[in-house]
Amino acid sequence: MQSLIYQTLCTVQLRHDYFLNRGEVLFNDMDEADKAKQLQGFDWKESLHLYPIGNTQKKLKNNHLLLKHTPHSFRILVRMLEEESQEPFVSIQQEETLLFGVSYQNPLFENFSDMEFLGERKIFWANNLPILPGFDSLEPLSVQSDQYFSASHIVNESEFTELMQVHNVSDTKFLKGILSLKMNGLSGPYNILNESGTVKLSPTVFYINFRNRRTIWKYLQAANNFSAETLGIKPLTKSGFVALDPVSDFAENTGFPAAFQLPNPSIHSLKRVEDKIISEIYL
């Protein structure tokens, strides 16, 4: 009986600085041992959910494609014609597009991510942008490991609705966004297949990176009618501790004891005040 041979067609690597930074220590500034330790505690699936929508599940089956999730990546595997061959088991059309819905596994995702609060808008990642009004100003899904999520990956409600109509997707109730992967990308680095239709020897790696949100930290004590907020924004991280100076980090003498260590905020207590995002900490 012939064994099934699968190779990686492409990989989407996902990282988030809220989990990987440690207080004010950036993940990228850590030594390799500390990076490995931070990565051990990170699993993108605790924050986001990616799943086939529309007729993508059927396309996966017809093209003999499999999905494989790891704590750090989302991979698509393709069945090969034979071992050490670049020929897929079935020919995949260059125009073939796989569409994945994006939803929040953690409902507080926007609280700890450096991004606009979406409201009715949606995230859109694609290696080949559709020829539709509004999409020409977007940035494609990154093929560079140091690029981060930005407003250029967000579409408004009407643009998203038109895109869903093009792909004949009707159930969008819980969608926060879309990941669109087309076999022929914008150009060579974005292509998933070679122009000949064969599988790349070095499969394309796409990157989805989020920075952690930074907020003004406001300390409140109702019993003494006390409040004080930091002069600048401070990072929200799952691990580590950000130490504040009761004098230099605040606008005036707040009356904090000299040795008092101010607690860091949780991701639950965000408030928008004019153009500021504030984390409230009750003492």
Backbone hydrogen bonds in HBPLUS format (Angstrom, degrees):
<---DONOR---> <-ACCEPTOR-->    atom                        ^
c    i                          cat <-CA-CA->   ^        H-A-AA   ^      H-
h    n   atom  resd res      DA  || num        DHA   H-A  angle D-A-AA Bond
n    s   type  num  typ     dist DA aas  dist angle  dist       angle   num
A0080-MET N   A0005-ILE O   2.66 MM  75  5.48 166.3  1.68 158.1 161.9     1
A0007-GLN N   A0078-VAL O   2.95 MM  71  5.48 156.2  2.01 147.8 152.4     2
A0078-VAL N   A0007-GLN O   2.78 MM  71  5.48 160.1  1.82 160.0 166.2     3
A0009-LEU N   A0076-ILE O   2.71 MM  67  5.49 165.7  1.73 154.3 157.9     4
A0076-ILE N   A0010-CYS O   3.07 MM  66  5.61 168.1  2.08 162.5 163.4     5
A0011-THR N   A0204-THR O   3.02 MM 193  6.45 159.3  2.07 159.0 164.6     6
A0206-PHE N   A0011-THR O   2.76 MM 195  6.13 167.9  1.77 161.5 163.9     7
A0012-VAL N   A0074-PHE O   2.79 MM  62  5.02 153.6  1.86 144.8 153.6     8
A0074-PHE N   A0012-VAL O   2.78 MM  62  5.02 148.1  1.88 142.5 153.4     9
A0013-GLN N   A0206-PHE O   2.79 MM 193  6.14 166.2  1.81 162.0 157.6    10
A0208-ILE N   A0013-GLN O   2.84 MM 195  6.12 164.3  1.86 170.9 171.7    11
A0014-LEU N   A0072-HIS O   3.02 MM  58  5.65 160.5  2.06 136.6 143.0    12
A0015-ARG N   A0208-ILE O   3.00 MM 193  6.49 156.3  2.06 157.1 161.7    13
A0210-PHE N   A0015-ARG O   3.01 MM 195  6.44 150.3  2.10 142.7 152.0    14
A0019-PHE N   A0016-HIS O   3.19 MM   3  5.86 140.1  2.36 115.1 122.8    15
A0020-LEU N   A0016-HIS O   3.15 MM   4  6.30 147.3  2.26 140.2 149.7    16
A0017-ASP N   A0210-PHE O   2.90 MM 193  6.23 168.4  1.92 160.2 162.2    17
A0021-ASN N   A0017-ASP O   2.86 MM   4  5.16 163.4  1.88 129.8 134.8    18
A0238-LYS N   A0018-TYR O   2.86 MM 220  5.90 169.1  1.87 157.4 155.2    19
A0022-ARG N   A0025-VAL O   2.91 MM   3  5.11 168.7  1.93 153.9 157.3    20
A0025-VAL N   A0022-ARG O   2.98 MM   3  5.11 159.9  2.02 129.0 128.6    21
A0023-GLY N   A0239-SER O   2.89 MM 216  6.28 129.4  2.15 154.6 139.4    22
A0029-ASP N   A0026-LEU O   2.99 MM   3  5.28 146.1  2.11 106.1 116.4    23
A0030-MET N   A0027-PHE O   3.12 MM   3  5.38 162.8  2.15 110.4 115.8    24
A0035-LYS N   A0031-ASP O   2.95 MM   4  6.21 157.6  2.01 156.5 163.9    25
A0036-ALA N   A0032-GLU O   2.97 MM   4  6.12 160.2  2.01 145.5 150.4    26
A0037-LYS N   A0033-ALA O   3.07 MM   4  6.33 150.1  2.16 140.9 149.2    27
A0038-GLN N   A0034-ASP O   2.96 MM   4  6.23 159.4  2.01 150.5 155.0    28
A0039-LEU N   A0035-LYS O   2.91 MM   4  6.14 159.8  1.95 153.3 159.3    29
A0040-GLN N   A0036-ALA O   3.04 MM   4  6.20 138.8  2.21 140.0 150.1    30
A0041-GLY N   A0038-GLN O   3.19 MM   3  5.55 138.1  2.37 103.8 114.0    31
A0042-PHE N   A0039-LEU O   3.11 MM   3  5.05 165.9  2.13 106.7 109.6    32
A0046-GLU N   A0043-ASP O   3.00 MM   3  5.88 171.6  2.01 128.2 130.9    33
A0044-TRP N   A0071-PRO O   3.00 MM  27  5.84 159.5  2.05 148.6 147.0    34
A0047-SER N   A0044-TRP O   2.98 MM   3  5.57 160.4  2.02 116.4 122.7    35
A0048-LEU N   A0044-TRP O   3.04 MM   4  6.25 169.5  2.06 161.4 164.1    36
A0105-GLN N   A0047-SER O   2.72 MM  58  4.76 143.9  1.85 118.5 124.9    37
A0106-ASN N   A0047-SER O   3.15 MM  59  4.79 155.2  2.21 123.1 117.9    38
A0049-HIS N   A0103-SER O   2.89 MM  54  5.18 147.5  1.99 151.6 150.1    39
A0103-SER N   A0049-HIS O   3.02 MM  54  5.18 154.9  2.08 144.6 152.0    40
A0051-TYR N   A0101-GLY O   3.20 MM  50  5.32 149.7  2.30 136.4 144.6    41
A0101-GLY N   A0051-TYR O   2.68 MM  50  5.32 150.6  1.77 169.9 161.5    42
A0053-ILE N   A0099-LEU O   3.09 MM  46  5.95 159.3  2.13 150.4 147.9    43
A0056-THR N   A0053-ILE O   3.10 MM   3  5.67 162.7  2.13 133.2 137.2    44
A0059-LYS N   A0055-ASN O   3.07 MM   4  6.41 152.8  2.14 145.8 154.0    45
A0060-LEU N   A0056-THR O   2.82 MM   4  6.10 156.4  1.88 156.4 162.1    46
A0061-LYS N   A0057-GLN O   3.18 MM   4  6.43 159.8  2.22 143.5 148.2    47
A0062-ASN N   A0058-LYS O   2.89 MM   4  6.12 168.3  1.90 155.1 158.5    48
A0063-ASN N   A0059-LYS O   2.95 MM   4  5.95 151.6  2.03 146.9 153.5    49
A0065-LEU N   A0060-LEU O   2.79 MM   5  4.76 173.5  1.79 151.4 151.7    50
A0064-HIS N   A0061-LYS O   3.20 MM   3  5.11 162.6  2.23 103.5 108.0    51
A0079-ARG N   A0064-HIS O   3.02 MM  15  5.61 152.2  2.10 160.4 168.9    52
A0066-LEU N   A0077-LEU O   2.88 MM  11  4.96 155.6  1.94 134.0 141.4    53
A0077-LEU N   A0066-LEU O   2.75 MM  11  4.96 167.3  1.77 149.2 153.7    54
A0068-LYS N   A0075-ARG O   2.86 MM   7  5.04 161.2  1.90 145.2 147.1    55
A0075-ARG N   A0068-LYS O   2.81 MM   7  5.04 168.5  1.82 157.2 159.1    56
A0070-THR N   A0073-SER O   3.00 MM   3  5.16 175.9  2.00 146.8 147.2    57
A0073-SER N   A0070-THR O   3.39 MM   3  5.16 150.0  2.49  97.5 105.5    58
A0089-PHE N   A0079-ARG O   2.79 MM  10  5.52 167.8  1.81 138.5 136.4    59
A0081-LEU N   A0087-GLU O   2.81 MM   6  5.63 171.7  1.82 159.5 156.8    60
A0199-VAL N   A0086-GLN O   2.78 MM 113  5.00 168.5  1.80 147.7 150.4    61
A0096-GLU N   A0093-GLN O   3.07 MM   3  5.32 160.6  2.11 109.0 115.0    62
A0184-ASN N   A0094-GLN O   3.10 MM  90  5.31 130.4  2.36 160.0 145.9    63
A0183-MET N   A0096-GLU O   3.03 MM  87  5.81 159.7  2.08 164.0 170.2    64
A0098-LEU N   A0181-LEU O   2.78 MM  83  5.16 169.4  1.80 150.0 150.5    65
A0181-LEU N   A0098-LEU O   2.91 MM  83  5.16 171.7  1.92 155.5 158.2    66
A0100-PHE N   A0179-LEU O   2.84 MM  79  5.01 160.4  1.87 150.6 156.3    67
A0179-LEU N   A0100-PHE O   2.83 MM  79  5.01 158.4  1.87 150.5 156.1    68
A0102-VAL N   A0177-GLY O   2.93 MM  75  4.76 147.8  2.04 134.8 127.2    69
A0176-LYS N   A0102-VAL O   2.68 MM  74  5.49 166.5  1.69 165.8 168.3    70
A0177-GLY N   A0102-VAL O   3.13 MM  75  4.76 125.0  2.45 139.1 135.4    71
A0109-PHE N   A0106-ASN O   3.01 MM   3  5.46 144.8  2.13 129.9 128.2    72
A0111-ASN N   A0108-LEU O   2.87 MM   3  5.22 133.8  2.08 109.1 122.9    73
A0213-ARG N   A0112-PHE O   3.07 MM 101  5.01 158.9  2.11 105.6 109.2    74
A0115-MET N   A0113-SER O   2.93 MM   2  5.68 116.1  2.35 113.6  96.6    75
A0114-ASP N   A0211-ARG O   2.87 MM  97  5.26 164.4  1.89 142.3 139.4    76
A0121-ARG N   A0118-LEU O   3.01 MM   3  4.99 161.7  2.04 127.5 125.0    77
A0122-LYS N   A0155-VAL O   2.94 MM  33  5.41 164.0  1.97 154.6 159.9    78
A0155-VAL N   A0122-LYS O   2.84 MM  33  5.41 160.6  1.88 156.4 163.0    79
A0123-ILE N   A0176-LYS O   2.92 MM  53  6.24 166.4  1.94 141.1 144.0    80
A0178-ILE N   A0123-ILE O   2.93 MM  55  6.20 144.0  2.07 135.5 144.0    81
A0124-PHE N   A0153-HIS O   2.80 MM  29  5.25 156.8  1.85 138.2 140.1    82
A0125-TRP N   A0178-ILE O   2.92 MM  53  6.22 168.9  1.93 161.8 165.5    83
A0180-SER N   A0125-TRP O   2.79 MM  55  6.11 165.7  1.81 155.1 159.7    84
A0141-LEU N   A0126-ALA O   2.70 MM  15  5.02 168.1  1.71 130.6 134.3    85
A0186-LEU N   A0127-ASN O   2.95 MM  59  6.32 141.2  2.10 165.4 153.3    86
A0135-PHE N   A0132-LEU O   3.21 MM   3  5.77 162.7  2.24 133.9 139.0    87
A0138-LEU N   A0135-PHE O   3.26 MM   3  5.48 166.5  2.28 109.2 113.2    88
A0139-GLU N   A0152-SER O   3.06 MM  13  5.46 162.3  2.09 135.4 138.8    89
A0207-TYR N   A0142-SER O   2.83 MM  65  5.33 155.3  1.89 142.4 147.4    90
A0147-GLN N   A0144-GLN O   3.39 MM   3  5.92 168.6  2.40 120.9 120.6    91
A0149-PHE N   A0209-ASN O   2.76 MM  60  5.87 153.2  1.83 165.7 168.5    92
A0153-HIS N   A0150-SER O   3.05 MM   3  5.81 149.3  2.14 123.2 125.3    93
A0154-ILE N   A0151-ALA O   3.22 MM   3  5.42 141.5  2.38 119.4 116.0    94
A0160-PHE N   A0156-ASN O   3.01 MM   4  6.23 161.1  2.05 155.4 161.0    95
A0161-THR N   A0157-GLU O   2.92 MM   4  6.12 156.5  1.97 148.0 154.7    96
A0162-GLU N   A0158-SER O   3.06 MM   4  6.28 158.5  2.11 146.7 151.4    97
A0163-LEU N   A0159-GLU O   3.05 MM   4  6.30 156.2  2.11 145.5 152.1    98
A0164-MET N   A0160-PHE O   2.96 MM   4  6.24 157.3  2.02 152.3 157.8    99
A0165-GLN N   A0161-THR O   3.04 MM   4  6.30 145.5  2.16 143.6 153.0   100
A0166-VAL N   A0162-GLU O   3.02 MM   4  6.33 152.7  2.10 148.1 155.1   101
A0167-HIS N   A0163-LEU O   3.14 MM   4  6.46 150.6  2.23 145.5 153.1   102
A0169-VAL N   A0164-MET O   2.86 MM   5  5.07 170.0  1.87 149.1 151.9   103
A0168-ASN N   A0165-GLN O   3.14 MM   3  4.81 154.5  2.20  94.9 102.4   104
A0175-LEU N   A0172-THR O   3.25 MM   3  5.26 155.4  2.32 104.4 111.8   105
A0192-ILE N   A0183-MET O   2.84 MM   9  4.84 164.7  1.87 143.5 147.3   106
A0193-LEU N   A0183-MET O   3.26 MM  10  5.56 162.2  2.29 137.8 138.1   107
A0190-TYR N   A0187-SER O   2.88 MM   3  5.44 137.3  2.06 120.3 132.9   108
A0191-ASN N   A0187-SER O   3.09 MM   4  6.19 118.1  2.49 147.8 161.5   109
A0191-ASN N   A0188-GLY O   3.05 MM   3  5.20 155.0  2.12 108.5 116.4   110
A0194-ASN N   A0198-THR O   2.91 MM   4  5.31 172.6  1.92 161.9 162.3   111
A0197-GLY N   A0194-ASN O   2.83 MM   3  5.24 162.4  1.86 116.4 122.0   112
A0236-LEU N   A0213-ARG O   3.05 MM  23  5.92 152.4  2.13 169.3 168.1   113
A0215-THR N   A0234-LYS O   2.90 MM  19  5.37 148.3  2.00 152.2 147.2   114
A0234-LYS N   A0215-THR O   2.71 MM  19  5.37 158.1  1.75 142.1 143.5   115
A0216-ILE N   A0277-ILE O   2.99 MM  61  6.27 163.6  2.02 161.7 161.7   116
A0279-SER N   A0216-ILE O   2.74 MM  63  6.05 166.0  1.76 168.9 172.9   117
A0230-THR N   A0217-TRP O   2.92 MM  13  5.48 150.9  2.00 144.8 153.5   118
A0218-LYS N   A0279-SER O   2.80 MM  61  5.98 175.7  1.80 164.0 164.7   119
A0281-ILE N   A0218-LYS O   2.77 MM  63  6.04 156.6  1.82 165.7 165.6   120
A0219-TYR N   A0228-ALA O   2.69 MM   9  5.24 168.6  1.70 163.0 159.8   121
A0228-ALA N   A0219-TYR O   2.94 MM   9  5.24 143.5  2.08 142.5 150.9   122
A0220-LEU N   A0281-ILE O   2.85 MM  61  6.10 157.1  1.90 157.5 159.2   123
A0283-LEU N   A0220-LEU O   2.72 MM  63  5.95 165.8  1.74 164.8 169.6   124
A0221-GLN N   A0226-PHE O   2.91 MM   5  5.01 155.1  1.98 143.1 142.0   125
A0224-ASN N   A0221-GLN O   3.26 MM   3  5.85 137.8  2.45 112.7 121.6   126
A0226-PHE N   A0221-GLN O   3.00 MM   5  5.01 169.6  2.01 145.3 143.8   127
A0225-ASN N   A0222-ALA O   3.10 MM   3  4.80 160.5  2.13 100.4 106.2   128
A0231-LEU N   A0249-ASP O   2.88 MM  18  5.77 153.2  1.95 141.1 146.6   129
A0249-ASP N   A0245-ASP O   3.08 MM   4  5.35 156.4  2.13 141.9 147.1   130
A0250-PHE N   A0247-VAL O   3.36 MM   3  5.69 162.9  2.39 109.5 114.5   131
A0260-PHE N   A0257-PRO O   3.06 MM   3  5.15 164.2  2.09 111.8 115.9   132
A0280-GLU N   A0269-SER O   3.04 MM  11  5.64 163.1  2.07 158.6 161.5   133
A0271-LYS N   A0278-ILE O   2.78 MM   7  5.12 142.9  1.91 145.6 156.9   134
A0278-ILE N   A0271-LYS O   2.73 MM   7  5.12 176.8  1.73 158.7 159.8   135
A0273-VAL N   A0276-LYS O   2.86 MM   3  5.22 159.8  1.90 150.0 156.6   136
A0276-LYS N   A0273-VAL O   2.95 MM   3  5.22 164.8  1.98 127.3 131.0   137
